Amino acid sequence: SKYPCPDILAGNAIRRLAIECKVTKDRSKYFTKDEITQLETFSRNFGAESWVGVKFGGQDWFFVMIEDLKDTGSMFSLTLESAKIRGLSKEELIH
């Protein structure tokens, strides 16, 4: 897209969430610096929290704040192991 735009935008009177969602069969998911920068820009302009949702093969969705992604230098990454430790389920995210 020409303009920064998350996959999901959700909110209520108290909270706004901007979520970039990805699905992978691998045990790691990589994000370009541009993807994360666009999510941060949109979230800041919209007054929303920045989140990344990843569905690893055979697992439920995990949601992590962008601060929980590992900066590899050229990209950001999230492993299944890290998602299990730091991530929230969809039920935890919305409560």
Sequence and secondary structure as in RCSB ss.txt:
>XXXX:A:sequence
SKYPCPDILAGNAIRRLAIECKVTKDRSKYFTKDEITQLETFSRNFGAESWVGVKFGGQDWFFVMIEDLKDTGSM
FSLTLESAKIRGLSKEELIH
>XXXX:A:secstr
  S   SEEEE SS EEEEEEEEESSSEEEEEHHHHHHHHHHHHHHT EEEEEEEETTS EEEEEGGGSEE SSE
EEEEHHHHHHH B HHHHH 
